[in-house]
Amino acid sequence: MHFGFSYVGLVFLIMLFLPNFFWTKHKPQGYEQEAKKESKILLAFERTGEVLVTALCLIFSDFNLSLTPWAWWLAASFFFMILYEIWWIRYFTSEKRLTDFYRSLLKIPVPGATLPVIAFFLLAIYGKNPFLLIATIILGIGHIGIHLVHRSNLKKK
């Protein structure tokens, strides 16, 4: 592992945060009520994972492009980030209901939470970085867990 700036990490974070910025103005009706009921434990995992993943993907230069056999892991990671962007496009062009927000994509459940977690997990493998791998697992437990609970509550209604 090598300390240094990762432009790949920066690109991934831009791909992650830019749609979320627009989402703040286009949240589905009822989302705020669901958010108030979130598990404090899952929320702690999510927030801890967010901070760690954000920092770690920027401070290790191992995530930058290197044309080795490991580059396939980076390509797979980028593929999942592209799917994440497609999911956002589908959401923003929908009626922006909770059902639109939690609808699966290519049979991937809660894709708005699952796709970026998979992408950062694969980025950690590409960079051979156990710190990002652990941080991504922490993020996944919280972020995917919260969204699965939201989706489950939606199905009960």
Contacts in CASP RR format, 6 or more apart in sequence:
PFRMAT RR
TARGET T0000
AUTHOR 0000-0000-0000
METHOD contacts of the structure
MODEL  1
MHFGFSYVGLVFLIMLFLPNFFWTKHKPQGYEQEAKKESKILLAFERTGE
VLVTALCLIFSDFNLSLTPWAWWLAASFFFMILYEIWWIRYFTSEKRLTD
FYRSLLKIPVPGATLPVIAFFLLAIYGKNPFLLIATIILGIGHIGIHLVH
RSNLKKK
1 60 0 8 1.000
1 62 0 8 1.000
1 127 0 8 1.000
1 128 0 8 1.000
1 129 0 8 1.000
1 131 0 8 1.000
2 60 0 8 1.000
2 61 0 8 1.000
2 62 0 8 1.000
3 59 0 8 1.000
3 60 0 8 1.000
3 61 0 8 1.000
4 59 0 8 1.000
4 60 0 8 1.000
4 61 0 8 1.000
5 58 0 8 1.000
5 59 0 8 1.000
5 61 0 8 1.000
6 57 0 8 1.000
6 58 0 8 1.000
6 59 0 8 1.000
6 60 0 8 1.000
6 61 0 8 1.000
6 62 0 8 1.000
6 63 0 8 1.000
6 64 0 8 1.000
7 64 0 8 1.000
8 57 0 8 1.000
8 63 0 8 1.000
8 64 0 8 1.000
8 65 0 8 1.000
8 74 0 8 1.000
8 123 0 8 1.000
9 57 0 8 1.000
9 58 0 8 1.000
9 63 0 8 1.000
9 123 0 8 1.000
10 58 0 8 1.000
12 57 0 8 1.000
12 77 0 8 1.000
12 81 0 8 1.000
12 119 0 8 1.000
12 120 0 8 1.000
12 123 0 8 1.000
13 54 0 8 1.000
13 57 0 8 1.000
13 58 0 8 1.000
15 81 0 8 1.000
15 84 0 8 1.000
15 85 0 8 1.000
16 81 0 8 1.000
16 84 0 8 1.000
16 116 0 8 1.000
19 84 0 8 1.000
19 85 0 8 1.000
19 88 0 8 1.000
19 92 0 8 1.000
22 92 0 8 1.000
23 88 0 8 1.000
23 91 0 8 1.000
26 92 0 8 1.000
26 96 0 8 1.000
27 96 0 8 1.000
28 96 0 8 1.000
28 97 0 8 1.000
28 98 0 8 1.000
28 100 0 8 1.000
28 101 0 8 1.000
29 96 0 8 1.000
29 97 0 8 1.000
29 98 0 8 1.000
30 98 0 8 1.000
31 98 0 8 1.000
31 101 0 8 1.000
34 98 0 8 1.000
34 150 0 8 1.000
34 153 0 8 1.000
34 154 0 8 1.000
37 153 0 8 1.000
38 146 0 8 1.000
38 149 0 8 1.000
39 146 0 8 1.000
39 149 0 8 1.000
42 141 0 8 1.000
42 142 0 8 1.000
42 145 0 8 1.000
42 146 0 8 1.000
42 149 0 8 1.000
43 142 0 8 1.000
43 146 0 8 1.000
45 138 0 8 1.000
45 139 0 8 1.000
45 140 0 8 1.000
45 141 0 8 1.000
45 142 0 8 1.000
45 143 0 8 1.000
46 139 0 8 1.000
46 140 0 8 1.000
46 142 0 8 1.000
46 143 0 8 1.000
46 146 0 8 1.000
48 138 0 8 1.000
48 139 0 8 1.000
49 135 0 8 1.000
49 136 0 8 1.000
49 138 0 8 1.000
49 139 0 8 1.000
49 140 0 8 1.000
49 142 0 8 1.000
49 143 0 8 1.000
50 139 0 8 1.000
50 143 0 8 1.000
52 131 0 8 1.000
52 132 0 8 1.000
52 134 0 8 1.000
52 135 0 8 1.000
52 138 0 8 1.000
52 139 0 8 1.000
53 120 0 8 1.000
53 132 0 8 1.000
53 135 0 8 1.000
53 136 0 8 1.000
53 139 0 8 1.000
56 129 0 8 1.000
56 131 0 8 1.000
56 132 0 8 1.000
56 135 0 8 1.000
57 63 0 8 1.000
57 120 0 8 1.000
57 123 0 8 1.000
57 132 0 8 1.000
60 127 0 8 1.000
60 129 0 8 1.000
60 131 0 8 1.000
60 132 0 8 1.000
62 127 0 8 1.000
62 128 0 8 1.000
62 129 0 8 1.000
63 74 0 8 1.000
63 123 0 8 1.000
63 126 0 8 1.000
63 127 0 8 1.000
63 129 0 8 1.000
63 132 0 8 1.000
65 71 0 8 1.000
65 74 0 8 1.000
70 126 0 8 1.000
70 127 0 8 1.000
70 128 0 8 1.000
71 126 0 8 1.000
73 122 0 8 1.000
73 123 0 8 1.000
73 125 0 8 1.000
73 126 0 8 1.000
73 127 0 8 1.000
74 122 0 8 1.000
74 123 0 8 1.000
74 126 0 8 1.000
76 122 0 8 1.000
77 118 0 8 1.000
77 119 0 8 1.000
77 120 0 8 1.000
77 121 0 8 1.000
77 122 0 8 1.000
77 123 0 8 1.000
77 126 0 8 1.000
78 119 0 8 1.000
80 115 0 8 1.000
80 116 0 8 1.000
80 118 0 8 1.000
80 119 0 8 1.000
80 122 0 8 1.000
81 115 0 8 1.000
81 116 0 8 1.000
81 119 0 8 1.000
83 105 0 8 1.000
83 106 0 8 1.000
83 108 0 8 1.000
83 111 0 8 1.000
83 115 0 8 1.000
84 111 0 8 1.000
84 112 0 8 1.000
84 115 0 8 1.000
84 116 0 8 1.000
84 119 0 8 1.000
86 105 0 8 1.000
87 105 0 8 1.000
87 111 0 8 1.000
87 112 0 8 1.000
87 115 0 8 1.000
88 112 0 8 1.000
90 100 0 8 1.000
90 103 0 8 1.000
90 105 0 8 1.000
91 100 0 8 1.000
91 101 0 8 1.000
94 100 0 8 1.000
98 150 0 8 1.000
98 154 0 8 1.000
99 154 0 8 1.000
102 110 0 8 1.000
102 147 0 8 1.000
102 150 0 8 1.000
102 151 0 8 1.000
102 154 0 8 1.000
104 110 0 8 1.000
104 111 0 8 1.000
105 111 0 8 1.000
105 115 0 8 1.000
108 114 0 8 1.000
108 115 0 8 1.000
109 148 0 8 1.000
109 151 0 8 1.000
110 144 0 8 1.000
110 147 0 8 1.000
110 148 0 8 1.000
110 150 0 8 1.000
110 151 0 8 1.000
112 147 0 8 1.000
113 140 0 8 1.000
113 143 0 8 1.000
113 144 0 8 1.000
113 145 0 8 1.000
113 146 0 8 1.000
113 147 0 8 1.000
113 148 0 8 1.000
114 144 0 8 1.000
114 147 0 8 1.000
117 136 0 8 1.000
117 139 0 8 1.000
117 140 0 8 1.000
117 143 0 8 1.000
117 144 0 8 1.000
120 132 0 8 1.000
120 136 0 8 1.000
120 139 0 8 1.000
121 133 0 8 1.000
121 136 0 8 1.000
121 137 0 8 1.000
123 132 0 8 1.000
124 130 0 8 1.000
124 131 0 8 1.000
124 132 0 8 1.000
124 133 0 8 1.000
124 135 0 8 1.000
124 136 0 8 1.000
125 133 0 8 1.000
END
